[in-house]
Amino acid sequence: MTTAAAPCAQAPNATPWKIKLLYDGDCPLCLREVNFLRTKDGGRGLVVFVNIADDNYTPADHGGVDFAAAMGRIHAVKADGSVIQNVEVFRQVYEVLGMGWIYAPTRWPVLGALVDWVYGVWANWRLAMTGRPSLKTILAEREARLTAGCGDRCRI
């Protein structure tokens, strides 16, 4: 007599993730921040780090955030499935890791608006400031790379 395998269950002592941080693994400054945050997570698994630059990145597994949107602004997916972006991502990731005090002042009305504006400027110029091609070029190169070897199965 055979029995069906039990579904995979999370170990009772495992800490469930709280937030998935979608980051550009080809951005040197993004990698510096992610490496810092990984250290602060200390292997607890509170934050899942998702490299959107990986060719296997799939929006369906990450709140529906497509590559172009994720490259334009930082995004995160909370455990409840909701998607956040911009400075709110940093506020919540730092909070999850017990360092919310660092971004707490960005919740103040005037300072928060200024920080959000500065992040918007940074996001618009991030690629150029890190010596990378334009978003349009990156998207075209990715599309060409992803469809290069797939033949007829890629045609709709």
C-alpha positions in Angstrom: 0.0 0.0 0.0 1.4 3.4 -1.0 0.4 6.7 0.5 0.6 10.1 -1.1 3.5 12.3 0.1 2.6 14.9 2.6 2.8 18.5 1.4 6.0 20.3 2.2 5.6 22.1 5.6 7.6 24.8 7.2 9.6 23.6 10.2 7.9 24.6 13.5 10.9 26.7 14.5 11.4 28.4 11.2 10.7 32.2 11.1 8.3 33.0 8.2 9.5 35.8 6.0 7.9 39.2 6.5 8.8 41.0 3.3 10.4 40.2 -0.1 12.8 42.9 -1.3 13.0 43.1 -5.0 16.4 44.5 -5.9 18.6 45.1 -9.0 21.4 42.6 -8.6 23.4 44.4 -11.4 23.4 47.7 -9.5 26.6 48.1 -7.3 24.9 50.4 -4.8 21.8 48.2 -4.6 24.1 45.2 -3.9 25.9 47.1 -1.1 22.6 47.9 0.6 21.3 44.3 0.1 24.6 42.9 1.6 24.2 45.2 4.6 20.6 44.1 5.1 21.4 40.4 4.7 24.0 40.8 7.5 21.3 42.5 9.7 18.9 39.7 8.9 21.5 37.3 10.2 20.0 34.2 8.5 16.6 34.6 10.2 14.8 34.7 6.9 12.7 37.7 7.8 13.5 39.3 4.5 13.6 37.4 1.2 16.0 39.0 -1.2 14.8 38.7 -4.9 17.3 39.6 -7.6 15.1 41.0 -10.4 18.1 41.0 -12.8 18.1 37.2 -12.7 16.8 35.9 -16.0 14.5 33.5 -14.0 12.7 36.4 -12.3 9.0 35.9 -12.7 6.5 38.7 -11.8 3.8 36.2 -10.9 5.9 34.9 -8.0 6.5 38.5 -6.7 3.3 40.4 -6.5 2.9 40.8 -10.2 5.7 43.4 -10.3 7.2 43.2 -13.8 10.9 43.7 -14.6 10.4 47.2 -16.0 8.5 48.5 -13.0 11.0 46.9 -10.6 13.9 48.5 -12.5 12.2 51.9 -12.4 11.5 52.0 -8.6 12.3 49.7 -5.7 9.5 47.4 -4.8 8.8 44.9 -2.0 6.0 42.3 -1.4 4.7 41.9 2.1 3.7 38.6 3.5 0.0 39.4 3.0 0.7 39.8 -0.8 0.5 43.6 -0.9 3.1 45.5 -2.9 4.9 48.6 -1.7 7.4 50.8 -3.5 9.8 53.7 -3.1 11.1 54.8 0.3 8.2 52.9 2.0 10.2 49.7 1.1 13.2 50.9 3.1 11.0 52.0 6.0 9.3 48.6 6.2 12.4 46.4 5.6 14.4 48.3 8.3 11.4 48.0 10.6 11.2 44.2 10.1 15.0 44.0 10.8 14.6 45.9 14.1 16.2 49.1 12.7 13.0 51.1 12.1 14.4 54.0 14.0 16.8 54.8 11.1 13.9 55.6 8.7 11.4 56.7 11.4 12.0 60.5 10.7 11.0 59.9 7.0 7.5 59.4 8.3 7.4 63.1 9.4 5.3 65.1 6.9 7.9 67.6 5.7 11.0 65.4 5.9 9.1 62.5 4.5 8.0 64.4 1.4 11.6 65.6 0.9 13.1 62.1 1.2 10.4 60.7 -1.1 11.3 63.5 -3.7 15.0 62.8 -3.4 14.4 59.1 -3.9 12.4 59.8 -7.0 15.3 61.9 -8.4 17.7 59.1 -7.5 15.5 56.4 -9.1 15.3 58.4 -12.3 19.1 58.8 -12.5 20.3 55.6 -10.8 21.3 53.8 -14.0 23.3 56.7 -15.4 24.9 57.4 -12.1 26.1 53.9 -11.8 27.5 53.8 -15.3 24.8 51.6 -16.8 22.8 51.8 -20.0 19.3 53.4 -20.1 16.3 51.4 -18.9 15.1 51.2 -22.5 18.4 49.6 -23.5 18.4 47.2 -20.5 14.8 46.1 -21.3 15.6 45.5 -25.0 18.7 43.5 -24.1 16.8 41.4 -21.6 14.0 40.7 -24.1 16.5 39.7 -26.7 18.4 37.5 -24.3 15.2 35.8 -23.0 13.8 35.1 -26.4 17.2 34.2 -28.1 17.0 30.4 -27.7 13.4 29.7 -27.3 12.4 29.4 -30.9 8.7 28.8 -31.7 7.7 28.3 -28.1 8.0 32.0 -27.4 5.7 33.0 -30.2 2.1 33.7 -29.2 
